Amino acid sequence: MASSSEKTVSALCTPHQKETDLGGSSFLYDYHFRPESFHNCARPQLGCALQVPNSDASFVDFYGNKHKATVRCVKPPNLRQTTKEELVAYFQNTYALYDTLFYALKSEEVYYMIPDRLRRPLIFYYGHTSVLYVNKMSLAKLISPEERPNPHFEKLLETGVDEMSWDDMDNDKFNWPSVREVSAYRKEVHDLILRVINRQEINGPITWEHPLWSLVMGTEHDHIHLETSSVLFRQLPVSVVQKPPLWTYAPMNLSTPVNELVQVPKGKVTLGKPKEFPFFGWDNEYGHEEKTVEAFRGTKFLISNKEFLGFVEAGGYSIRKYWVSEEGDDEAWRWCTFRNAKHPSFWVATDEMRCTCGKPDWPYQKDCSKGIAGPKGYKYRAMFDIIDMPWDWPAEVNYHEAKAYCRWKSSIDGVEYRMPTEVEYHRMRANGPRDGYELDPEHAGDREDIIFREQLPGNISMQWGSSTPVNFYSPTKAGFYDIYGNVWEWVEDHFHAFEGFEIHHLYDDFSTPCFDSFHTIILGGSWISCGQEASVFARYHFRRHFFQHVGFRMVVNEQATKQAAADIKREKKENDQVLLSNYGDLSTFQPNASISGGAVWQSIQPFFSLPAGVVNVRAQVAQAIVSSFGASVPSSLRAIELGCQAGRTSFELARHFQRVVGVENNKEFFRLSMILKRHGKREYKRLEEGDITVDALALLPKEIDRSRVCFENREYHECSVLGQFDVVIVNDILDKVKNPEVLTTAKNLVAAGGKLVIVSGYDWNEATVPKNNWVGGFRLNGEDMGTEALLKKEMSKEYDCGETLNIPLVHRITQRKYELSLVSLLLFSKKSA
């Protein structure tokens, strides 16, 4: 067999089952390739196999203990009919993969390095995956409290970090355990899990509700951190890592493929993993949606390093217009300038390039910018080495970089490029009826998912220890390469749930915290994706500045692009108006041109009989609620606001309330509230006249504790799952939502002795709300049915009606155009039972 240090491998023309540390088990993958030798630009093809090294290697740790080394994933067990032996083999392979990766760290000191300033030191991740097995299997009652190996570790190593802004520094100090202690802990957990498996009776399928679901949750969480930890290893200096036994990089620079657009016809896709599918899935995979996808064109290959070089050489990293979105969002440009980025993170400019990885005194690996090399000067950071640039491997970039490349390429070709959407990715994948294509008989039943096929269709599940050329594997039926594996692909969608989404009780915060519009979906898996990560149902999410084994391809849809541009313009105008109405305050009415804001305000004051110091209407709603409690507001109060828009009322309530939940069904308004929570401010444009705008700023007072506020993007009538609150606000949505259940939901949210606040202008319109869903504003049997009167009558059964206020709403359209309205605020107190 070839040694692990050799870079060449041989291709055989006869089927050859991969040898693994599990011997001849029936649930191993075959690795099949084209018959040509790799030296002659070989690419994989079903029918021939890669001869891989014998994986019976081992390694010795710092303390003289011998460990099994493996660099191959085994096929996941079919949970419909699995055995203890299969579960044990799958678990042990997963555990060994993680140990093999960490073998690459040359010394104990490296475990305490922080390769990425927004992450924990590596010692945390070494123990974290073992902790999750114990914690989740304890919740499933498979592990008793007495069996927990180390409760202290199971708290200390439980929670990682979800990186926030690129300039957030996690400077918390922890008393991290020694490598010897964590290594011993991992061994204890390994042996405990084997005992747990052996004492189980497996008489039927392991489903979502089965206690052993927690075991497979642990293996798939392990696979996630195998991948994310591998990215951290690539950010370490090469001097502190070593290549594990058997680790093999793929061939490179075999050819220079010419990328081109491939047409995809209009079709339908079905999204969502069936609950009965016989392998584990994370909560966000389940649900059911059917979508029609318009025809489009996409690049047949992922964008290669060679293609991305054009953007680098054109100075793309220093040209602002490529980094600012169509709606004016400059998040990407701020990231680019903060990082002083000049090229992709895993490119190495050899000209005086200083290593900035793994050194805590460097603020998040700022590029010193000294190494600006030509095409021959760039090297490539592989997992454990700096190697010649593999120009035909995919460019690995974050979302910001991929989007900037699309804008640059659009300016060159005169075509509007973007990345695909989630449903367009499915159309390119062409994996049977779910993607709108005919069923391949060989892929019927469970083999719909590639994890249950004998032959894998791409560079996935660690067939290689690196990326491969973008034309190395065969294309899908639709004509696209690397849909499965090689690197993940960015798509344009924010991370979101499918219809019918349910939270799993063992991991209730896996997905929901990331339904925040700051996380973008990645699909397809990478070369190191194993188990569920390699599944056709897998969908993951990362922040847009996140580094991962992720690349991209481009698509073109002229009709959709025009509509998207129109939608962006409309949404931006709406967003700016919401920010102005939520945060503009008196600055809106300052002197401007020949008509002063002061004069405008003075002219409308008589209509409302209010003093000159009137505040923003959403702030005044919060003030009215606080005033209803008298001189002292209990510090433990919790409130929920349905219709929070950009969050002003929720933030104002946070001055006095312990916890405030703002709910908004408009995704764009929800995103604004999240930005303000994160940064405390948001720039926007204030319309003066025609197309003339001026810069404006929505700014939150510094004394507001934004950590007390959280936001949810969901339909208002679906909020019952959020629990009960001391104050429930229905804020200016009563005459805007079609579902009449919103009031019923609001009443159910009010805790005993709580308050219900209804704010509305009663602006009923059949174009917005069907007339049979109007709460008032109609005539019945010749009588006028006013909304306020009907609300008071309806609520009197369970609530005492307190204060009634009429609040002026001055809505600025342009410099010379204002809309005036009067908003009603009704405050009800829940009667004692």
N, C-alpha and C positions, 0 to 999 in steps of 0.2 A: 504493500500500500504506500501511497505517496505520503511523505511526512507533512506535518502541519505547516512547516515553514516554506514548503514549495508553493510557487504561485501558479504552476501549470496543473491542469487536470485533464483526464482523458475521457473521451466520449465513446460509449459502446453502442453497437447497433442491435443489441439484444436486450430484452427486459432484464433488469437487474434490481432486486430489492435492496434498499438501503439497509446496511447493518447498523444497529443501534445497541445501546446498552441494555435493551430489553430483548435481545435475541431475535427469535423468529416469530414474535407476536403478530397476530393477524391484523392488528389495527395500526400498521405503519404505512407511511406514504411511499409510493414509488416516485422516483425523480426522473422524468423522461425528457430527452432532448433530441435535437436534430442530429443526423448521423455525421455531419461534417465535423472536422476537428475545430476546436476553438481558435487554432492558429489561422484558420481560413474563414474567419468571420462567422463562426457557427452561431446559430440561434436555435432555441429549443423547439422541439416538435414532439408530439405524442408518438410513442413507438420506440424511442431510444432512451437510454438512461445515462445519467451522470454516475461515474464511479467515484464514490466519496470515500474519504479515509475511514478506517475502522474507528469507531467511536468508543472503544473500550479504554480510552485514555484515562488518566487520573492526575491529580495534582496534590501537592502537600502544602498545607497552610503554614502560617508563621509559627505555629506551635507543634509542628511535626505530625499533625493529623492528616491522614490520607482521605481524599474525596474523589468520587466519580466525576469525570468531566464529560460534558455532552454539549454539542452545538447543534442538535437537531430536535425538532418538535415531533412528538408523536401525534397521531390522529386522535381527536377528542372521542371519548366514549359516547355511544348512542344511548342517551338517558332513558329511552323507552324500554330498553332491555339490557342494561349494563350489569356487570358482575363486580364483586369486590376486587377481583384481580385486576380488572381494567381500571377501576378507580385508583387503586394503589399505584399501578404503573403510570397512569396519567399524572397523579400528584407527584410522584417521585421524579418523573422527568421534568415537570415544571419547577420543582424545588432545585433540582440539579442544574438546570439552565441558569437560574439566578445565582447560584453559588459559583458557577463557571465564569459568569460575567465579572463578579467581584474578585475572582482570582486575579484579574488583570491589574489590580492595584498593587504596586510594588512594595509598599510599606504601610505600617499602621498609621503613619502621619497623614497619608493621603486620604484616609477615611474622614478626616476632620477638615478637609478642604471644602470650599464652597464654590463649585465650578461656575455656578450661575448665581449672581447676587440676589436673585429673587427666590432662591430655593434654600432648602436645608443643607447642612453638610452631609456627605455621603453616608456617614455612620447611621444617620436617621433612616435612610432608605434601605440600608442593609437589614435593619430590624423591623422596619414598618410592615413589610408584606407578611411576616410571620405573626405579627400582632393582629393583623386583620383576621387571619384564620381563627385565632382564639376568640376574638371579640364577637365575630359573627356566628361562630359555631356555639358560643355560649348563649347568645340571644336565641338561637334555635334549640337550646336545651340539649345539645349533644355533649357539651362540656360542663361539668358542675363547677361551682365556685371553688371547691377544694382542689380541683385539677388544674386551675389556671397556674401556669409556671411562674409568672412574675407580674403581679398586678401593677407594680410601679412602671415597668416597661410598657405594659399594655395601656397606660395612660400617657406616658412621656412620648412614646413612639407611635401614637395613634393618629394624630392629625397633622397633615402636611400643610402646604400653603398653595393657594390658588393665586398665582402672580397677578398683581394689580397693574397699575401703570408701570411703564418701563423704568421709571425713576423712583419707585417705591423701594425702600431698603428695609429688610427685616433684620433689625439689629438686636433682637431679643437674645439674651444670653441663657443658655441651658447648660446644665451639668451633664454632658453626654457621657454615657457609659463607655467602658473600654471595648476594643474590638474583641478581645477574648471573651468578655461577658456577653456580648451580642452573639458571637459565634456559638457559645454554649447554649444560649437561649434558643437560637434557631434549631440546634440539635434536639433540645427538649420538645419544641413544638413539633418537629418532624416526627419524633417517636410517639408523641401524644396523638397526633392525627392518625397514624397507623393503627393505634389501639382503638380509636373511635370507629374507624372504618370496619375493623375486624369484628367489633361487637354489634354491628348493625345487621338487621335482617332486611334484605332487599327483595321484596316480593312483588314489586310492581314498578312502574316508571317513576323516575325522580323528576318531579314537576316543580313549578313555581312555589307551591305550598309545602313541598316535602322538606323535612329538616336537613337532608343532605344537599339541598340546593345551596346551603351555606358553605359547604365544602367546595363546590364548583365555583361559587362566588369568590372564594379565596384563590383558587387556581387562576381565574380570569383576571382578578385584581393583580396577582403575581405577574401575569403576562403584560399587563399595562405598565407596571414598573420595570419590567425587563426592558421595555422599549424606551420609556422616559429616562431611565437611568443610563441607558446606552447613549442617549443624547448628551447627558451630563458628562459622561466619560470622554466624549469627543471634544468637550470644552476644557479638558484638563491638558496641561503640558504633556507632550509625548514622553518626556523624560520620567514621568511618574507612573506610566502604564506599560503593560506588556501584553502581547497577544496570547490569549489562552490556547491550550492545546486544540488542534483540529480546526482552528478558525481560518477560513479561506476567503480571500477577496476574489471578486468576480473578474473575468477578463475585461479589458477596456480598450478603447480606441481601435475597435475592429473595423469600423466604417464611419462614414459621415452621412447619416441619413438625412434626406431632404424632407422637411415637414411640409404638410399640405393639408388643406381643409377637406373633410369628408362630409358628404350630405347625409343627414338623418331625417327620414320622413316624419310627418305628424303621427302621433300614436298615443296610446294610453299606458299609464303605469299604475301599479298598485303598491302602495307603501305600507310597511308594518309587518312585523314578524308574527306568525300565528302562535297563539298561546300553546298549542299542542306540539309545536316543533320540538324534537327530542334533544335539544341542547340548550345550554344556558344563554340567556340574553339579559342585558341591562334594561332597566325600565323604559328608557327612551326609545328602544327598538320596537316596542309593542304598540298596538293600536291598529287603525285601519283607515287609509285614505286612498281614493282613486282620483287621478289627475290626468287631464288631457294636455299633452305637450306639443306645442307647435313645431313645425319643421325648423331645423337649424343646421349649421355647419360647425364642425369642430376639428381641431388639429389632431391628426392621427396619432402623433407621438406626444409624449410629455415634452415640455420645453427643456432642451438639453443645456448643459454647461456652455457648449459652443454657441448656441443661440443667445443665451443670456449674456455672453461676452459682449455682444453688440451694444447692449444697453449700458454695460459698464464702460466700454470704450467711448461711448457717446457722452459720457459724463452724466448719465441719468441720475446718479445719486446726489447730484448737486443742483438739479433743475427742479425748482419747487412745483411747477405746474403738473408734473407727473405724480406728485404725492398728495395733491389736494383733490378731494372728491368733487363730483359734479354739484353737490349741494353745499360746497364750501367747507367741509369738515377737513381740518388740517392735522388730525391725529397722526397720520403717517409721517407727515413732514416733521412734526415735533419729535417723533421717535427717531427719524433719520438724522436730524441735526443733533439730537442728544447723544446718539451713538457715534456721531461723526462717521457714519457708515459710508464705505466706498466700494464695497463688493460683498457678495454673499458671505455669511458668517463662516462657512466651512471652506472657503477659498483662503489660501495662504499666499500673500504677496511676499515673495522671497527677498525683495530689496529692503534690507534693514528692518524687516518686520519684527516688532517686539511681541513676545507672547504676553497676552493680557488675561489669560485664563487661569482660574484657580488661585488667584491672589486676592485675598479679602481687602487689601488696601487700594485696589483698583475699583472705581465706581462702575459696577456692572459692565466690565470688559469694554470700556470705551476704546475704539480703534485709534491708535496713535497717529494713523494716517501717513506714516512714513514709508510704507511699502506700496507704492503705486507702480506696479510692474506691467510689462507688456504681455502679450499672449503666451510667450514662452516662459515668462517669469512666474506665472501663477502655479502654485502647487495645490494639493488637495488634502484636507484633513480627513483621513479615513478613521475607523474606530480607534486604532492604536498606533497609527503611523502617519507621517506626512509623505505622500506619494505623488508621482507625476499626475498632472491634471487629467482626469478621465473625461474628455470632452464629449463623449457620447453617452455619459451617464446623465440622469436628470438633474437639473439645477434644484438645489434644496434651499428654499427661501421661506420667509414668513409671508403672511397675507399682504402686508403693506408692500413688500418688494414685488410680489407677483402682480399686484394691482398697478403699481407704477410701471412695470414692464408692459402691461396691456395698454396703458395710455401712451407710452412711448411708441410701441409698435403700431398703434392706431394712427399716430401722427405720421409715421413713415409710410404705411400702406394705404392710408385713406379709408380704412375700414374700422368700424367700431368693434374692437375686441373686448371681451370680458371673460371671466371664468364661468364655467357651467353652473347651473343650478342643481340642486339635488335630483330633481326629476329628470333633467337633461343627462346627468351622469348615468341614471338608470337606463335611459334609452341607448346610450353608447355602450353600456355593458351587455345588453341584448341577452340576458340570462333567462330566456323562456317567457312564459305568459305574464309574469309580474312586471317585466320590462316591455311588454307589448310585442313579443315575438313568439313564434311557434315553439312548442316544447320539443327539446331534443330527447328522444327516448332513453338515451344513455344517462340523462340527468333527471330522470323522473323520481318522484317520491323524495326521500331525504337527500338524495344526491343533487337536488336543486341547489343545495349549499355546497360550495367547493370543499368545505372541511370534511365532508363525508365521501369525497371522490378518491379513487385510488391514485389518480394523477393530478397534481396541482397545475393550474393553467398559468401560473406566473411566478415571479420571484417573491415568494411569501413563505412563511413558516420556516425561516432560517435555512433555505436551500443554499444560500450564500451568506457570507458575513459582511455584505456590502450591497450597494445598488448594482444594477447591471445596465448595459447599454439599452437605450430606449427602444431599440428594434430587436431586442434579444429573444423575446418570447413571441409566440404567434398572436395575431389580433383576434378580437371578438368577431362574432358574425356581422356586427355593424361596421367593422373595419378599423377598430381602435386598439392600440397597443397599451400594455401596462395598466389596463383597467383593474386587474388583480395584482396588487403588490408592487414591488420595486420601491416606490415611495407613496405615501398618502397623497391625496389630491385635495387642494382647497376648492370649495364651492362657494357660491355667493350667499348662501342662506345663513342667517343667524340660527343658532341652535334653538330648537323648539320641539315641542311635543306633538305627536300625532293625535288625531281624534281618538278618544277612548283610552288615553294615557292613564296609567295607574302607578302609584308609588309602591315599591316593595318595602314591606315593614322591616326587613333586615338592614336596608340601606336607604333610609328615607331622604337623604340629601345627596345622592349620587348625581342626579341630573338637575333637579329643580333650582338650585342656586345659580345655575348657569343659563337659565332661560331669561337672560338679562340684556340681550342684544350686544353684549361685549364679547361673546363667544361665537366663533364661526365654525361651521361644520367641516370636518375632513372625512373623506370616504376612501375605501379601496384597500387599506392596509399597506404595509411596507414589507421589506425583506425580513424584518425581525418580528413581524406580527404573527403571533401564534394563537391557537385555540379560537376563542370567540372573536378576537381581534381580526382573524383572517376570514371570518364569516361574511357572507353576502349581506347579512342583515346588520352588520356592525356600522355604527355611526358615532363618531367621536367629535369632540369640540375643544377648541383652544382659543385663547385670546389672540388677537391679530398680530401681536408682536412676538408671539411664542415661537421658539425654535424647536423643530422636530424633524424627523425624516419625512418631510413634506415637500412636494413639488406642485406643478400645476400644468394645465393645458388651457387653450383658449377656445372660445366659441364665438360664432357670429350669428345673430338673428336680427336682420335689419328692421323688420316690423316690430319685434319686441323691443329693440333698442330705442326706436323712436317713441314708443309708448312709455318705456321706462324713463326716458328723458323728460317727457311731459309730466309723468307721475312725480319725478324728483322735483321738478320746478314747483308743482302744485303743493307737494308735501313740505318743501322748504318754506314756502309762503305761509302755510298753515302753522308750521312750527315756530316761525318768527312771530306770528301773531299771538300764539299761545304764550311764548316767552315774554312778549310785551305786556300782555294782559295779566300774567302771573307776577312779573317782576318789574314792570316798567315804573310803577308808582308815580310819584309827583314829577319825576324827571321827564315824563311824557309831556308835561304841560309847561315846561320852562319856555321862556321867550324864544320864538323862532320866526324869522322872516317878519312880514308885516302884520301877521296876526299872532299875538302872543298866547302862550298856553294859559297865562294868568287871566287874560281877557276871556278866553274860552271858559275857564272854570268859573269865573265870576258871573258869566251869563247864564250858567246852568244851576248855580247854587240855589236861587229862589225856588226852583222846582222840587228840590229835595230837602231844603231846610237843614242843611248840614254845615258844620264849620269848615273853614278853609283847610284845616289839617286832615281832611278825610284820607283814609289809607286805602290801599289796594283792596278790592272786594274780597278776594280769597283770604287775605290776611285778616280782614274784618270778620269773616266767618269764624276764623279761629279765635279771635278776640271775644266774640259773642259766646262761644262755647265755654271758654275759660271763665268769663264773667258769670256764667250761670252757676258756677260752683261757689260763688261768694268770695270771701276774703282769702280762703285757702284752698288750693287744689291738692287733693291727695296725691302723693308722689308715686303711688303704685298703679295709676290709671293706664288703661290700654285703649287705644282708639283705632278705628278703621275708617278710611275715606274711600267711598265708591265714586269714581270719577275724579281722580286726583290731578288729571292733566299733567302739568310739569312739576307738581308736588308742593306748591306754595303753602296750602293750608296744612298739609301733613308736616312740613318743616316747622311752621309756626307753632303747631301743637306740641312739637318736640321740646319746646322751651319749658313745658310744664308736665308732659306725660312721659311715663317710663318707656312706653313702646307705642309706635304708630305704624300702621300698615296702610300704604297707599295703593289702591287698585285702579288700573287703567286698562281699558280694552283696546285702545289705540296704540299699536306697537311703536309708532314714532314718538308719540307723547310720552309713553313709558320710557323710551330710550332717553329723552330729555331729562326726565326725573332721575334716571340712573346716573347720567353725566353730572348733574348737579349734586347728587349724593356723593359721588366720587371726588369731584373737584371743587365743589362749592361755587362754581361759576360756569357761565356758558356765553360765548360771544354769539351775536346774531346780527341780522340786518333789519333796520327800521325803515319802512317804506315812507318816502317823502311825497313823491308824485311820479306817475308813469313808471319808468324803470329806474328812477333815482332812489338810492337807498343810502343810509348812513350807518356807520358801525354803532352797535349798542351792546350793552353787557347786562346779562342777568346775574346778579350777585347776591349770595346768601350772607346774612350777617354772621360774623365769626363766632358769636356767642351761642349759636344754635348747635347743639350736639347732633350731628348728622348720623351718628351710629345708632341713635334711637329709632331711626326711620328705616323701613324696608319697603320695597315696592314689588308688586305682583302684576304680571300681564296676563289677564284672564277675563272671561266674560263675567259680568256682575252677578248673574243669577247662579254662578257656579262657585260662590264664595263661602258656602256653608261649611266647607271642609277646613276653613281657617280658624274655626272656633268661635268663641263669644267675646264681646268687648264691652267696656264700660260706656263708650260713646261710639255710635255708628252715624256717619255722615253720608247722606245721599246728595252729592254735590253737583247740581246743574246737569243731571242726566235723565231726570224723570220724563222730560218731553223729548228725549233724544234716543232712547233705546226702544227697540221694537218688542222685546220680551217683557210682558207685563209682570213677570215673576220677581222683578228686581225689588219691589216693595216687600213682598213676602220674604225674600231672602234677607233683606235688611232687618226686618223685624226678628227673624230667627237668629241674627247675629248679636242682638242686644242681650246682655247678661242681666240677671235679676237686679233691679234697682238702677239699671242703666238708662242712658238717654239716646233718643233717635232724633237726628237733625236732618230736615229736608230743605234743601236750597234749590229754588227753581224760578225761572221767569215765566213758566206756564205758557211757553210759546209753541202751542200745538200746531202741527202741520202734517197733513196726510202723506206728504212726500217723504217724511221722516218716520212717522209712527202711524200704523194703520188706525183708522178712527175707532175701531172696536177695542183698541188697546189704550185709548185715552183715559186718563184718570179723571179728567174734568174738561171744562171748556166746550160743552155741548148742551143742547136743549133736549129735555125729556118730558114728554106729556105737557108741552107748552111752558115748562119752567127752565130757567137758566141754571145749569149745573156748574158752578164755579169750582175750580180745582181746590182752592184753599178750604172752602167750606166742606167739600166732600172729604178731603183728607182729615179734617178735624173730626168729622162725624165717624169716619171709618176707624180712626185711631182711638176714639174715646172708649172703646170697649176694653182696651188693654193699657192705655196711656193717658196720663194727664197732660193737657196742652198747656205749655208754659208760655214763654216769651214769643211774640211774633214781631219780626223786624222787616222793614223794607230798606234794602241796601242799594244805593245807586251804582250802576255799572256803566262806566264811560269807556266805550270801546273805540280806540283810535284806529281808523282805517288808513288815512294818509295825514300829511301835515295840515290839511284843511278840511278833512272830513272825519266826523265823529258820529258814533251811534250811541244814543242814550237809552237806557232801560232801567227798570226797577226790579230787583231780584227779591223774592220773598224768602225769609228764613223762618221756618217753624221748628220749635224745639219741644219735643215730647219726652216725658219721663215715664218709665215703665212702672205700672202699679204693682204693689205687693201682691203676691199670690194669695 
